[in-house]
Amino acid sequence: MNSAAVEERALPAFQPRADAEQGTTGELLRLLAGFTALGSGLTFFALAADALLAAGGILNVVVGMLTGLWAAALTLWGILALRGTPGRIRVPALLAVVVPAVLPGAAAVVLGVLVWGALLAPAGSRNFDLTLASALALVLLQLGCRGALHRRADRSAAGAKLSPGRLLTGLFLSAVLVAGITTPGLAASTAGDNAVPHGEHGLVPAPAEHPGH
């Protein structure tokens, strides 16, 4: 009985440290989810531009507009996630419900379009869309972050504060990971095709030689 009582008194001493570790891990996951949402927003903006610029009539216009709205929702949700204030007013509160609910469906649609274009489309028009692949990877990463956060049932740990070192490390690693997935997708889009190559901004084209010289 005495040993059991000693163990019961000793166990709570380890609980604050465990809560702190869960809280900091949750904060790091929140940062990664926020950056991933921003990267997803940029990628879906590129897909919206591709749809609007493609020749296909009203259907492409509708798809482009819906994709653009989804990209805007993801971008705003990512900003709110990074700020840590997802539900202070009505619109962010609505986004906090709508965006996570639509994420699995968005992943399924992007996967279906990607598989169709790469494997099931007519032989002459098959291609692997890197922008779609980047969007799918970002959405799946965002779903993974949200799933990991939901498995942490301790709500009190969600408000833990990161130390400056961990905060900077988490921001840097999250940004590098998301940029590594987002950049190839943006480069493969129509916007990437029309982008000015790095180092050529502000350069004046050399005058052409006069004919006959």
N, C-alpha and C positions, 0 to 999 in steps of 0.2 A: 504493500500500500504506500509506504513512504517513497519507494523508487518511482511508482506511478505518479505520485503527486509532484515529485521533482521534475519528471519528464513533462507533465502538463504545464508546469510553470516555466520550463525552459523553452518549449516550442514557440510561444509567441515572440520570443526574442529574435527569431529568424524571419518572422513574417514581414516586418517593414522592409528589409533588404530585398526579399522576393517581390514585394509589391513595387519597389523602386525599379527593379530590373524589368518587370513586366511593363511598367509605365514607360520607361525609356525605349524599350523595344517597340511598344505601341506607337510612340511618337515618331520613331524612325520609319515605321510602316506607313504612318500618316503622311510623312514628308514624301516618301516614295510614291504613294498613291496620288498625292497632289501633283508631283512632277509628271507622273504618267498620264494623268488627266490632261495636263497642258500639252504634252507631246501628242496625245490622241487628238486633241482639238486641232492642232496644227495639221496633222495628217489628214483628218477628215475635211478640213478646209481645202486642202489640196485635192482630195477626191471630189469635193463639190465643184471646184473649178474645172476639173477634168470633165465632169458630167455636163456642166453648162457650156463648155467649149466644144464638146463632141457634137457631130452631126447626127441627130436622131429625133428631132422634133420635140413635141411637148413632153414626152415621157422623160427625156433627159433633163428638161427644165425642172420638172417636178422632183425627180431624184436629186438633182443638184440643190434645189431649195431645201428639201428635207434634210439632206446631208449637211448643208450649211447651218441649219438650225440646231442639229445634233452637235455639230462642232462647237457652236457658240455655247450650248449648254455644258458641254464637257469643259470648255475653257473656263467659264465662270465657276463651275463646280471645283475645278482644280485650284483656282485662286482662293476660294473660300476654304478649301481643305488646308491649304498652306497657311492661311491666316488662323486656322483653328476655330473659326466661328461659323459653322455650317448652317445654323438655323436661327439667327437673330431676328430676321424679318421674314415676311411671308414668301417672297420669291425664292430666296435661298432655301427656306424650309421645304418648298415644293420641289426644288431641284434635288435636295437631299433624299427625297423619296423617289422621284422619277428617274434620275440618272442611274442609281444602282439597280432599279427594277428593269430598265431597258438594256443594261449592259449585256446580260446573257443573250438576249435576242439580237443585239447588234453584232456580237461575236459570231452567232450562228449565220446571220445574213452575210457578213464579210467572208466567213469560211466558205459558204456555199458559192458566192460569186468567184472567189479565188479558185476553188476546185473546178468550177465550170470553165473558167477562162483558161486554166492550165491543162485540163484533162478531157473535158466533155464537149467543148466547143468544136465546131467544124475544123478539120485539120489545117486549113489555110489560115485560120484566125486565132489559133491557140497561142497564148503567151502567158508567162508568169509575171503578174503585176506586183512589182516590189513595193509599191505604195500600199496596196491592199495587204500584203504580207506584213508590213510594218504596223499598219493599223490593227491587224489581228493580234500581233505580238503585244502591242501596248494594251489592248483591251483585255487580253488574257492575264497580263501582268497586273493590271488594275483589279481584275476579279480575284486574283490570288491574294493581293494585299488586303482587299476587303474581307475575304474569307478568313485570313489569318487574324484580322482585327476582331471579327465577330466571334472567333473561337476564344478570345480573351474576354471572359465574362465579367471580370472585375472592372466595373465602371470607374472606380476611384483611381485606378492606375492610369486611366486615359488622360488625366490632367497633369501628369507628372512633367516637370520641367527638365529639359536636357541641359547639361553643362555646355559652356561655349565650345569646348573642344569637340564633344560629340555632335553638337549641332552643326558645326562647320564641316565635320567629316561626313555626317549624314547628308547634308546639302550637296557637298561635292560629289560623293559617290552616286547619289540619286540622279543628279544632273548629268553626270558622265554616262550612266547606264541608259537613261532615257534618250539622251542626245545620240548615243551610238545606235539606237533603234530608229529614231525619228529621222535623222539626217539622210540615210540612204533612201528612205521612202520619199522624202521631199525632193531629193535630187532626181528621182525617177519619174516624178510627176510632170505635168505640163508646165507648172510654175518653175520647176527645176530646169527644164529644157530651155526656157526663155530667160533664165537668170544670167546676169553678167558674170563671167568668170572672175574668180578672186584675183585681185591685183590690177584689174582693168578699169576700175571706177575712176572717172575723171581724166582718162587718157584721151588725147585728141588724135583721131586717125591721121596717119601720115598721108600727105597729099599724093595723089596718083601722078605718075609721070605723064607728060604730054605725049600724045601719039606722034610718032615720027622722030623722037629724040633717042 
